[in-house]
Amino acid sequence: MKSQILRNKVLGLVKWFLPFYLFTFLPLSVSAQKFALVDMEYIFKNIPAYERANEQLNQVSKKWQGEVDALTTEAQTLYKNYQNEVVFLSKEQKKAKQDAIVAKEKEAADLKKKYFGPEGELYKKRTALMTPIQEEVYNAIKDVAELRGYQLVLDRASDTGIIYGSPKIDISSEVLSKLGYSK
């Protein structure tokens, strides 16, 4: 009976102390963390080197796509010609024409993979052109965050689920200034 009374007193104390602790001390630790937003789209649009690199990538991509399209068109032409002549061809001629069509299609596919594949020329060129710019922006964001004491910087432009972000915590313009592109 005495242990029951003691247990009830302890539980009563815990029931009173826990909410008091949560509402008194937890907000202090949460408010100590500072957050900021950055709009990467806005930053990159205001960096001329990034725009030039994008334009260069688009031009190279169009040129390479033209080469791939030319080979694909050649393969289609060979196939159409084959269909028109098939009744007049011997077995050996049919086989030779079929092999030529397959070879041309393979050449087009190989060229497409070489230029646009996961480790293709476009990927390598994009990496070579964009990585230095992206690293420079990252370092500027890091410097601003450390200077102003932010523990977390979120990208407003990405689909991270940010519903609203106060313009007061958007450091995009400050990052651009740090990079030397102030408006």
PyMOL commands that set and color helices and strands:
alter all, ss='L'
color gray80, all
select helices_A, chain A and resi 2-31+40-45+48-88+91-116+121-148+167-169+172-179
alter helices_A, ss='H'
color red, helices_A
select strands_A, chain A and resi 35-38+152-155
alter strands_A, ss='S'
color yellow, strands_A
deselect
rebuild
show_as cartoon
